[in-house]
Amino acid sequence: MIKFFRNIRQKLLAENKFSRYLVYAIGEIFLVVIGILIALQINNWNADRHLLQKEIDILKAFDQQSQSDLAVFDECLNFYAESERAIDVILYHLENNLPYNDSLNELFFISTRIFVGSGMARNVFESLKSDGVSLLSNENIRGEIVYLYEEDDAWVTDFESMYIDFITHAYEDLFLSRFKDFWQGDHMDSKYVNGVMVPLNYEALKQDQEYLYFLRTQKNFIGWLIQRPISETRTKIEALQLDIREEISSLEEL
């Protein structure tokens, strides 16, 4: 093609048709400029499509990660629901002066279990931060995600730590004089269901105001420190999922 244009120019010069050569040269320059602009436009379009696909991919990653986070939240809530039920049964036995039976040993154990790691997984969010949160074109979704991971996740994990500290302090002092030992059982049991805590003096526990206060407070703490942060954050994640899925559909139509 270049050789073809060169031949035309040489022919016009050889025939002393300078005016036609000048017009032709201008036209050739114009075609080159148009070609460059088209190439730039194609490059820009390709870059935009790449960013668009990257945005779609990370939104899909958030959607998938949210599913995993919700599953962990449900597991945690079910875990502590069992602790609540154990506390209720223990309190019922103690406050109603019911006799001791061996099944209570497992309930004493279940009532003190802790669930570690109820916070949200952050790998997708950290990846977004490294790329720049401006990658997300929807300002509302961008704001929801940032607030969810920077504020709500901290709420869940910080309050979980407070509850764990509450149980830890209890085993260091309160349980020491009231139970044979703490968390007796199979430490390799991933579900924490095969343990026991044997009271040293069950009858004394019925009148032990410090222990009864601990049980009632523990149940309140499960509500305030575990269930409320997780339940409210769970609701926000579900709302965010709907927004993300709608945004993905819109972007894929572009």
C-alpha positions in Angstrom: 0.0 0.0 0.0 2.8 2.4 0.9 4.6 1.5 -2.4 1.4 2.2 -4.3 1.1 5.7 -2.8 4.8 6.4 -3.4 4.4 5.5 -7.1 1.5 7.9 -7.5 3.5 10.7 -6.0 6.5 10.0 -8.2 4.3 9.9 -11.3 2.7 13.3 -10.5 6.1 14.9 -9.9 7.5 13.4 -13.1 4.6 14.9 -15.0 5.1 18.3 -13.4 1.6 18.2 -12.0 2.6 20.0 -8.8 -0.9 21.3 -7.9 -2.4 17.9 -8.2 0.5 16.5 -6.3 -0.1 19.0 -3.5 -3.8 18.2 -3.3 -3.0 14.5 -3.3 -0.3 14.9 -0.6 -2.8 16.8 1.6 -5.4 14.1 1.0 -2.8 11.5 1.9 -2.0 13.3 5.2 -5.7 13.6 5.9 -6.1 9.9 5.4 -3.2 9.2 7.7 -4.6 11.4 10.4 -8.0 9.8 10.1 -6.3 6.4 10.4 -4.5 7.5 13.5 -7.7 8.8 15.1 -9.6 5.6 14.3 -6.7 3.6 15.8 -6.8 5.7 18.9 -10.6 5.4 19.1 -10.3 1.6 18.8 -7.6 1.6 21.5 -9.8 3.7 23.8 -12.8 1.5 23.1 -10.7 -1.6 23.9 -9.5 0.0 27.1 -13.0 1.0 28.1 -14.2 -2.6 27.4 -11.3 -3.9 29.5 -12.2 -1.7 32.5 -15.9 -2.5 32.1 -15.2 -6.3 32.2 -12.9 -5.8 35.1 -15.7 -3.9 37.0 -18.1 -6.7 36.1 -15.7 -9.4 37.3 -15.0 -7.7 40.7 -18.8 -7.2 41.2 -19.3 -10.9 40.6 -16.5 -11.6 43.0 -18.3 -9.5 45.7 -21.5 -11.3 45.0 -19.8 -14.7 45.4 -18.0 -13.6 48.5 -21.2 -12.3 50.0 -22.7 -15.7 49.7 -19.8 -17.2 51.7 -20.0 -14.4 54.3 -23.8 -15.0 54.8 -23.1 -18.7 55.3 -20.6 -17.9 58.0 -23.0 -15.5 59.6 -25.7 -18.1 59.6 -23.3 -20.7 61.1 -22.3 -18.2 63.8 -25.9 -17.3 64.7 -26.9 -21.0 64.9 -23.9 -21.7 67.0 -24.8 -19.0 69.6 -28.5 -20.0 69.4 -27.4 -23.3 70.9 -25.5 -21.5 73.6 -28.6 -19.5 74.4 -30.7 -22.6 74.7 -28.1 -24.2 77.0 -28.1 -21.1 79.2 -31.9 -21.1 79.4 -31.9 -24.8 80.5 -29.2 -24.2 83.0 -31.0 -21.2 84.5 -34.3 -23.0 84.5 -32.7 -25.9 86.5 -30.9 -23.6 89.0 -33.8 -21.1 89.5 -36.4 -23.8 90.0 -34.3 -25.9 92.3 -34.3 -28.9 90.0 -32.0 -31.9 90.7 -28.7 -32.4 89.0 -28.3 -34.8 86.1 -25.3 -35.6 83.9 -26.9 -34.0 80.8 -26.2 -30.6 82.4 -22.5 -31.1 82.0 -22.7 -30.9 78.3 -24.9 -27.8 78.6 -22.4 -26.1 80.9 -19.9 -26.7 78.1 -22.1 -25.5 75.2 -23.0 -22.4 77.1 -19.4 -21.2 77.2 -18.3 -22.1 73.6 -17.0 -19.3 71.4 -17.1 -18.9 67.6 -14.0 -17.4 66.2 -14.0 -15.7 62.8 -17.5 -14.4 62.2 -16.2 -11.3 60.3 -16.4 -10.9 56.6 -13.7 -12.2 54.2 -11.7 -9.2 52.9 -9.7 -10.5 50.0 -12.0 -9.1 47.3 -12.3 -5.8 49.1 -8.5 -5.5 49.4 -8.1 -6.4 45.7 -10.5 -3.5 44.9 -8.6 -1.1 47.1 -5.4 -2.0 45.3 -7.0 -1.3 41.9 -8.8 1.8 43.2 -12.3 1.9 44.4 -13.1 4.3 41.6 -13.1 1.2 39.4 -16.8 0.9 40.5 -18.7 3.4 38.4 -21.9 3.2 40.6 -21.3 5.7 43.5 -24.0 4.2 45.6 -22.6 0.6 45.4 -19.1 2.0 45.9 -20.2 3.7 49.1 -22.2 0.7 50.4 -19.2 -1.6 49.9 -16.7 0.8 51.6 -19.0 1.4 54.6 -19.8 -2.3 54.9 -16.1 -3.4 55.0 -14.7 -0.4 56.9 -17.5 0.1 59.5 -19.9 -2.9 59.8 -17.2 -5.5 59.6 -15.2 -3.8 62.3 -18.4 -3.7 64.4 -18.9 -7.5 64.0 -15.3 -8.4 64.7 -14.7 -5.9 67.6 -17.9 -7.0 69.4 -17.0 -10.6 68.8 -13.6 -9.9 70.5 -15.5 -8.3 73.5 -17.6 -11.5 73.9 -14.5 -13.7 73.7 -12.8 -11.6 76.3 -15.9 -11.9 78.5 -15.7 -15.7 78.4 -11.9 -15.7 78.7 -12.1 -13.7 81.9 -14.8 -16.0 83.3 -12.7 -19.2 82.8 -9.7 -17.4 84.5 -11.6 -16.6 87.7 -15.3 -17.4 87.9 -15.2 -21.0 86.7 -12.1 -21.8 88.6 -13.9 -22.3 91.9 -17.1 -23.8 90.4 -16.1 -26.4 87.9 -13.7 -29.3 87.8 -12.1 -27.9 84.6 -12.9 -25.8 81.6 -13.9 -27.4 78.2 -13.1 -31.0 79.0 -13.4 -33.0 75.8 -12.1 -33.7 72.4 -10.2 -30.6 71.3 -10.1 -31.9 67.7 -13.9 -31.8 67.5 -14.6 -29.0 65.0 -18.2 -28.7 66.0 -17.5 -28.3 69.8 -20.3 -30.7 70.8 -18.5 -33.4 72.7 -17.3 -31.5 75.7 -18.4 -31.2 79.3 -17.9 -29.0 82.3 -18.6 -30.8 85.6 -19.7 -28.5 88.5 -17.8 -29.0 91.8 -21.0 -28.2 93.8 -24.2 -28.1 91.8 -26.4 -27.3 94.8 -24.2 -24.3 95.7 -24.7 -22.9 92.1 -28.4 -22.5 92.8 -27.7 -19.8 95.4 -24.5 -18.4 93.7 -25.6 -14.9 92.7 -22.3 -14.2 91.0 -22.7 -17.2 88.7 -26.4 -16.5 88.1 -25.5 -12.9 87.2 -22.9 -14.2 84.8 -25.4 -16.5 83.0 -28.0 -13.8 82.6 -25.4 -11.2 81.5 -23.9 -13.8 79.1 -27.2 -14.3 77.4 -27.6 -10.5 77.1 -24.1 -10.2 75.6 -24.9 -12.9 73.0 -27.7 -10.6 71.9 -25.8 -7.3 72.0 -22.4 -8.4 71.0 -23.1 -11.2 68.6 -26.6 -11.4 67.2 -27.4 -7.7 66.7 -24.1 -6.8 64.8 -24.3 -9.9 62.7 -28.0 -9.7 62.0 -27.9 -6.0 60.9 -24.8 -6.5 58.8 -26.4 -9.5 57.3 -29.4 -7.4 56.2 -27.0 -4.9 54.6 -25.2 -7.6 52.7 -28.4 -9.0 51.3 -29.4 -5.5 50.2 -26.0 -4.9 48.6 -26.3 -8.2 46.8 -29.5 -7.1 45.1 -27.9 -3.8 44.0 -24.8 -5.6 42.7 -26.8 -8.1 40.7 -28.8 -5.3 39.1 -25.6 -3.4 38.3 -24.0 -6.4 36.7 -27.1 -6.9 34.5 -27.0 -3.3 33.5 -23.2 -3.3 32.7 -23.4 -6.5 30.7 -26.0 -4.9 28.4 -23.6 -2.0 27.5 
